[in-house]
Structures are given as structure tokens and as C-alpha cells.
Amino acid sequence: MIRPFRIGVMADSFRLPMEQALARAAELGAQGVQVYTVSGAMSPEQLDGGGRTRFRELCRRHNLVISALCGDMGGGFHEAKSNEQKIARTRAIIDLAVDLGTAVVTTHVGVIPANPADGEYAILQAACRQIAQYAHGRGVTLAVETGPEKAATLNRFLEDVDSPGLGVNLDPANLVMVVGDDPVAAVGLLGKRIVHTHAKDGRRVSPCDPRQIYYGGAPHPWSHYFSELPLGAGDVKWDAYLAALEAVGYKGFLTIEREVGDAPAADIAAAIGFLREKIGQPAGA
């Protein structure tokens, strides 16, 4: 059985200059790339009109689709005093997405409180509503990455914001590692809101306070709380997870993200092989 997914790679996971990363992704057989754009050479400020055109052409030469941009501001939008600047930068990244020909910008919006009466809930909601309205007007979806909260909390938040410009980047490992949630159930709950996914695996080592993980102040290193592992070596139930994605009609990218390890290219190559086997995609397809 061939499943209707495409395999992508987070270009920055190679830890190489961008042109080399694109060439490596193509060599390994990836069909798309996601690019970090908050700072550095691929940021809106650094990539002028000519640079944007050249990057699109470079991707085309390598037969790569830009699956999404990563616009993670760090810390999200939980502090009202810094949101005006962060919202402006996110809008600039949305404009960059349009110029580069992709319709998805992924981000962590912050740790969404389980209780909507929490003051931070309204702050996050106001920021996301502004960005989502702008994104929708530009034909882009701001995809909230799963992980700092359970899927049920994220789903209620999306319903409260109620904007077609706000969707989900489903990272199954984040759900497993950070909040001990079930990615299969999360797919069923979030359904059609899923516009992009990260292919990552891991295991929860000990419970943690997601606020300390995402905002800083955790008493131990991240490895004390969770461990990112190669695909298939963690606690994501891949067969059930992929079947759930197919059942809700998802046909987009499984974008490999590798944030640890000393041999990222080898790990990514193994991950591509793992996913090809799971989705029934032959090499070179």
C-alpha cells in the first residue's frame, strides 16, 4: 500500500550551509525542505528579492518543494509587551513564504494554558488571531507546532481563535516527550487542521513543566526529561500514526527534523529509508 505522503527534511538539521543542505537533501531522495527563517541568511531582512528568486530556482534545480518555513520566535507570544515586535516579524516571514512559494509557516505560539481563564490564554489568543487573519489574507496558514500542551488544549484554543489562517504542525515526538500525549488520538482530534507534520521520534524520561522547557528555568538539562531518538526507536507508534493521518485526509509532508546526534546526515538518510518503507514509497519516487 502506498500512502499519499511526501518526505521532507528540515534543511537546518544537516548543519550545513544552505546550498549544501539542499544538495544533500536531494541526494538522499527527499522531496521537500523546511527552512528556518527567523534569523540568519534566510531571514526576511537578509533575503532580498533577488535572493528569494535565486532560492526558489535552487530548490527547483534540486526538484525540492519548500514544504514550510519555520518562524518560531522563541518563547512564543505569552508576553504582551514583546508581541507587537514578534507579530511584525511573523508577518514578514509570512510575506517571505508567499515570495518563496510555500503556504505554511510553523511556529510554537507558547504554552497554551489548560484553563482559558488564565490571563496568558487571552494574550496568546489575541496575538494568534492577528497573525492568523494576516496569514489567511495572504493565502498562508500559521501552523502551531504540537508539544507544549496536550492536543485537547490546543484544539480548544484553535476553536476559540476560530480562523482559517491558523492550523497545526503535528510533531508526534513532542507530544510523547513533553506532555505524554498520544499522537494517534491527537490526529483524530485535530484532523483537518493539520497542514504540516514533523517526522521525529522520542521517549519521555521524566515529567517536566512545559513552561520551564519552553520559557527557560528548568532545573535540569532537557535530556533529564526527554530523549529524541531515531525514527522507530522511540515511543511514537508509526503504523497507527500514519494510518490516522491517512484517515483524516492528510496528504502533505512528513518533514524529518533531527535536533540531536553527531551524524545528522546519516540519521536523516536512515529516517528517509524508514519512512519510505512505512508509506510504500520506492527509492527515487
C-alpha positions in Angstrom: 0.0 0.0 0.0 1.3 3.4 -1.0 0.3 6.2 1.3 -0.3 9.7 0.0 2.5 11.5 1.8 5.7 13.2 0.7 9.0 13.1 2.6 10.7 16.3 3.6 13.7 17.4 5.6 14.3 20.3 7.9 17.2 21.8 5.9 18.9 23.2 9.0 19.1 19.7 10.5 22.0 18.9 8.2 24.0 21.7 10.0 25.5 22.7 6.6 25.4 25.9 4.5 22.0 26.1 2.8 23.2 25.3 -0.7 25.0 22.2 0.6 22.0 21.2 2.7 19.6 21.4 -0.3 22.1 19.3 -2.4 22.3 16.7 0.4 18.5 16.5 0.8 18.1 15.9 -2.9 20.9 13.3 -2.9 19.2 11.4 -0.1 15.9 11.4 -2.0 13.9 14.0 0.0 11.0 15.6 -1.9 10.9 18.8 0.1 12.6 21.0 2.7 11.5 23.2 5.5 13.7 26.2 6.2 14.4 28.2 9.4 13.8 31.9 8.7 13.8 33.8 12.0 17.5 34.8 11.8 20.5 34.3 9.6 20.8 34.2 5.8 17.3 33.0 5.2 15.6 35.7 7.4 13.3 38.2 5.7 15.8 41.0 6.4 18.7 39.1 4.8 17.0 37.6 1.8 16.2 40.3 -0.7 14.0 40.0 -3.8 16.8 38.6 -5.9 17.9 36.2 -3.1 14.3 34.9 -2.9 14.2 34.3 -6.6 17.5 32.5 -6.5 16.5 30.3 -3.6 13.3 29.2 -5.4 15.3 28.4 -8.5 17.9 26.5 -6.5 15.1 24.4 -4.9 13.6 23.7 -8.4 17.0 22.6 -9.7 17.1 20.0 -6.9 13.5 19.0 -7.5 12.6 20.1 -4.0 9.4 21.7 -2.8 9.5 24.2 0.1 7.2 22.4 2.5 7.1 25.2 5.1 9.1 27.9 6.7 9.9 27.8 10.4 9.0 31.1 12.1 9.5 30.1 15.7 10.1 33.3 17.7 11.3 31.6 20.8 9.0 31.8 23.8 6.0 32.4 21.7 3.6 35.2 22.3 2.9 34.8 26.0 4.4 38.2 27.0 2.2 41.0 25.7 5.0 43.6 26.0 7.0 41.9 23.2 4.2 40.8 21.0 4.0 43.8 18.8 7.5 43.2 17.5 7.1 39.4 17.3 3.8 39.8 15.4 5.5 42.2 12.9 8.4 39.7 12.4 5.9 36.9 11.9 4.1 38.9 9.3 7.4 39.5 7.5 8.0 35.7 7.5 4.6 35.1 6.1 5.4 37.6 3.3 8.6 35.6 2.7 6.6 32.4 2.5 4.5 33.9 -0.2 7.6 35.0 -2.2 9.2 31.6 -1.8 6.0 29.8 -2.9 5.0 27.9 0.3 1.7 28.3 2.1 2.8 27.1 5.6 4.7 28.9 8.4 5.3 26.8 11.5 5.8 28.1 15.0 5.5 27.5 18.7 3.0 30.1 20.0 3.9 29.5 23.6 2.5 27.1 26.3 -1.3 27.3 26.0 -2.8 27.2 29.5 -5.3 24.4 30.1 -7.6 26.9 31.8 -9.0 29.5 29.4 -9.4 31.8 32.4 -5.6 32.1 32.8 -4.5 35.6 31.7 -1.9 34.2 29.3 -4.6 32.4 27.3 -6.2 35.7 26.2 -2.7 37.1 25.4 -1.9 34.2 23.1 -5.4 34.2 21.6 -5.1 37.9 20.7 -1.7 37.5 19.1 -2.6 34.4 17.1 -5.9 36.0 15.9 -4.0 39.0 14.5 -1.4 36.8 12.8 -3.9 34.3 11.5 -6.0 37.0 10.0 -3.0 38.4 8.1 -1.8 34.9 7.1 -5.2 34.0 5.7 -5.3 37.2 3.7 -2.0 36.2 2.1 -3.0 32.6 1.4 -0.8 31.2 4.2 -1.5 29.1 7.3 0.3 29.7 10.5 0.8 26.1 11.8 1.0 25.8 15.6 3.5 23.1 16.5 2.2 20.5 19.0 4.1 19.7 22.1 3.9 22.2 25.0 0.3 21.3 25.7 -1.9 18.3 25.2 -3.8 18.1 21.9 -7.2 18.7 23.5 -5.9 22.0 24.9 -4.6 23.1 21.5 -7.8 22.0 19.8 -9.9 24.2 22.1 -7.6 27.1 21.6 -7.9 26.8 17.8 -11.7 26.6 18.1 -11.6 29.8 20.3 -9.4 31.7 17.8 -11.6 30.4 15.0 -9.6 31.5 12.0 -8.8 29.6 8.8 -5.4 31.1 8.9 -4.4 29.1 12.0 -3.6 25.4 11.7 -1.4 22.6 13.1 2.1 21.4 12.5 1.9 18.0 14.2 5.1 16.8 15.8 4.3 13.4 17.3 7.6 13.2 19.3 6.9 16.5 21.1 3.5 15.1 22.2 5.2 11.9 23.5 8.2 13.5 25.1 7.0 16.7 26.6 3.4 16.1 27.7 2.9 12.3 27.5 0.1 12.6 25.0 -1.0 10.1 22.3 -0.1 11.3 18.7 -2.7 8.9 17.2 -5.5 10.3 19.3 -4.2 13.8 18.5 -4.5 13.3 14.8 -8.1 12.2 15.2 -8.8 15.3 17.3 -7.0 17.9 15.2 -8.0 16.3 11.9 -8.3 18.8 9.0 -6.4 21.5 10.9 -3.2 19.6 10.3 -1.3 21.2 7.4 2.2 20.0 8.1 4.0 17.4 10.2 7.4 16.8 11.6 8.8 13.2 11.4 10.5 12.9 14.8 10.6 10.2 17.5 11.5 10.1 21.1 10.7 9.0 24.6 9.6 10.7 27.8 12.2 10.2 30.6 10.5 12.0 33.4 7.7 14.5 33.8 8.5 18.2 33.2 6.9 21.6 33.4 6.5 22.6 29.8 6.7 26.3 30.8 10.2 25.7 32.1 11.2 23.8 29.0 9.9 26.4 26.5 10.5 29.6 28.6 13.6 28.6 30.5 14.3 27.9 34.1 14.2 24.1 34.1 16.4 22.8 37.0 17.9 20.1 34.7 19.0 19.8 31.1 16.4 18.7 28.6 17.9 15.2 28.4 16.8 14.7 32.0 13.1 15.0 30.9 13.1 13.5 27.4 15.2 11.9 24.7 14.9 12.4 21.0 15.6 9.1 19.2 15.9 7.9 15.6 12.6 7.2 13.9 11.3 3.8 15.1 13.4 3.8 18.2 11.1 5.9 20.3 7.5 5.7 21.6 5.7 7.0 18.5 3.5 4.2 17.1 4.3 4.9 13.5 2.0 2.4 11.8 -1.0 3.6 13.8 0.0 7.3 13.5 0.4 7.2 9.7 -2.9 5.3 9.3 -4.5 8.0 11.4 -3.1 10.8 9.2 -4.4 9.0 6.1 -7.8 8.5 7.7 -8.3 12.3 8.3 -7.3 13.0 4.7 -3.8 14.4 5.3 -1.7 14.3 2.1 1.2 16.6 3.0 4.8 16.3 4.1 6.4 14.2 6.7 9.3 16.5 7.4 12.2 14.9 9.2 13.6 17.0 12.0 16.8 15.9 13.7 17.9 18.1 16.5 20.5 15.9 18.2 23.2 13.4 17.3 26.7 13.6 15.9 25.9 12.4 12.4 22.8 14.2 11.2 23.1 13.3 7.5 23.3 9.6 8.4 20.4 9.9 10.8 18.3 11.7 8.1 19.2 9.1 5.5 18.1 6.3 7.9 14.9 8.3 8.6 14.1 8.6 4.9 14.5 4.9 4.5 12.3 4.2 7.5 9.5 6.4 6.1 9.8 5.0 2.6 9.2 1.6 4.0 6.3 2.7 6.1 4.5 4.6 3.3 5.3 2.2 0.5 7.4 4.7 -1.4 10.2 3.2 -3.5 13.6 4.9 -3.7 13.7 7.6 -6.4 9.9 8.1 -6.4 
